[in-house]
Amino acid sequence: MTTRTRHLSVHIDRPMPEVYAFASDPENLPRWAPGLGSGVVHQDGEWYVETGEGRARVRFAPRNPFGVLDHEVLTPSGDTVHVPLRAIPDGDDACDVVFTLRPTPGMTDAELDRDESLVRTDLTLLKQLVESR
């Protein structure tokens, strides 16, 4: 069986803890991940992002020193999407951010290519935002 999983990464010339602090803050999501949605709301202890289809709930892994930025998105249609995301140190002054993109059931190659393009755009934006701080 072949996998269609794709590992997308960006090298960021900033220390991993700094990148992690920025990327793990749900309030920053619309700034670096507009592909997910716009406008973030914290309500009743949960984080929500406004998407074109409606409000999606986003839950990050608990804060940790290992750079684990995994999160799950409960879409407006009720589907749960698990998003593996890591900030991996590269020495003291840089890191790689790796996003694991997995196709959803029934997803075509063209749809997966589209999602890959969106994620690459988000990762590039994350790099630009953090490096310019």
C-alpha positions in Angstrom: 0.0 0.0 0.0 1.4 3.4 -0.9 0.8 6.5 1.2 -0.1 9.9 -0.1 1.1 11.6 3.1 3.2 14.6 2.4 5.7 16.2 4.8 6.0 19.9 4.1 8.6 22.0 5.8 10.1 25.5 6.0 13.4 26.5 7.5 13.1 29.5 9.9 16.1 31.6 11.0 14.8 32.1 14.5 15.2 29.9 17.6 12.6 27.1 18.0 11.1 28.4 21.3 10.4 31.8 19.6 8.8 30.1 16.6 6.8 27.8 18.9 5.6 30.6 21.0 4.2 32.5 18.0 2.8 29.5 16.2 1.2 27.9 19.3 -0.8 31.1 20.2 -4.2 30.6 18.6 -4.7 34.4 18.4 -1.9 34.4 15.7 -3.6 31.7 13.5 -5.2 34.2 11.1 -1.9 35.9 10.7 0.1 32.9 9.5 -2.5 30.4 8.5 -5.1 32.2 6.5 -5.7 29.0 4.6 -7.4 27.7 7.8 -9.6 30.7 8.2 -9.8 34.3 9.4 -10.8 35.8 12.7 -10.2 33.8 15.8 -12.6 33.8 18.8 -12.0 32.4 22.3 -15.3 31.4 23.8 -16.2 29.2 26.7 -12.6 27.9 26.9 -12.4 26.9 23.2 -10.8 28.5 20.2 -12.7 29.0 17.0 -11.7 30.2 13.5 -14.1 31.6 11.0 -13.9 29.7 7.7 -15.8 30.1 4.5 -18.1 27.3 5.6 -18.7 28.6 9.1 -17.0 28.4 12.5 -14.4 25.7 13.1 -13.1 24.7 16.6 -9.3 24.4 16.9 -7.6 22.6 19.7 -3.8 22.6 20.1 -1.7 20.0 21.9 -0.9 21.2 25.5 2.0 23.6 25.7 5.3 21.7 25.7 9.1 22.2 25.4 9.4 19.8 22.4 7.9 22.0 19.7 4.8 19.8 19.2 2.2 22.1 17.6 -0.3 19.3 16.7 -3.9 20.4 16.6 -7.2 19.2 15.6 -9.9 21.1 13.7 -13.5 20.3 14.1 -14.9 21.6 10.8 -18.4 23.2 10.5 -19.6 20.0 8.8 -18.6 18.0 11.9 -15.5 16.3 10.5 -12.4 16.2 12.7 -9.1 16.8 11.0 -5.9 15.9 12.9 -2.9 18.2 11.9 0.6 17.0 12.9 2.9 20.0 13.1 6.3 20.3 14.6 9.0 23.0 15.2 12.3 21.1 15.3 15.4 22.9 16.5 18.3 23.4 14.1 21.0 24.5 16.4 20.3 27.4 18.8 19.3 30.0 16.3 17.0 28.3 13.7 14.4 25.6 13.3 12.4 23.6 10.8 8.6 23.6 10.9 7.2 20.4 9.5 3.6 20.0 8.6 2.3 16.5 7.8 -0.5 16.6 5.2 -2.7 13.6 5.0 -5.5 13.2 2.5 -9.0 12.8 3.7 -11.1 9.8 2.5 -12.1 10.3 -1.1 -9.7 13.2 -1.7 -8.4 13.4 -5.2 -4.8 14.1 -6.1 -5.8 17.5 -7.5 -7.5 18.3 -4.1 -4.4 17.1 -2.2 -2.2 19.3 -4.5 -4.4 22.3 -3.8 -4.1 21.7 0.0 -0.4 21.3 -0.3 -0.2 24.7 -2.1 -2.2 26.3 0.7 -0.1 24.8 3.4 3.1 25.9 1.7 1.8 29.4 1.5 0.9 29.3 5.2 4.4 28.0 6.1 6.1 30.7 4.0 4.0 33.3 5.7 4.9 31.9 9.2 8.6 32.2 8.2 8.2 35.8 7.0 6.3 36.9 10.1 8.6 35.3 12.6 11.8 36.3 10.9 10.7 39.9 10.6 10.0 40.3 14.4 
